[in-house]
Amino acid sequence: MSMESEIRSKFGGFWNSLILLFVIIVCLRFSSLELADETLTKRILCAANLFMGCLAAGFLLGILRIFLGFSNETYTRAPASANFTRGLKYGIVSGGLLIMLVGALQLENFFGVFQPVVTGVISKLTAIFA
């Protein structure tokens, strides 16, 4: 499969588009709460930088998956384009989850109306492991 068709298959469709939209919303929410007293352009640029960071993490993970894919036997190895696009997708999602985790721990009211539930879950998890 070519790289273009691999990217279409990994990022096309309703659920994959919804995941990318969720990552973009998390980046926008984080930047709007972090830079609440700044201008709108500064907040949007911060969100764009956060999303570009998620893309960079995806590219690095995609390249890493290509290198690690060569250690498998030839008959079990996926093509390089499949490894790269899967790593790209996982990198973007993991970057968005890290931003969401930092936002939940550091920013006041990151989840809006769900913040008391998230705070309760985080406090119970820290009580278990502390």
PEDA-V149216 format. One record per run of one state. SS is the DSSP state (~ for helix, > for strand, _ for the rest). FROM is the first residue (numbers start at 1). LEN is the number of residues. Records with the same first field share a line. If there is no record, write none. Layout:
SS: FROM-LEN, FROM-LEN
This chain:
_: 1-2, 12-2, 35-5, 70-4, 77-3, 107-5, 130-1
~: 3-9, 14-21, 40-30, 74-3, 80-27, 112-18
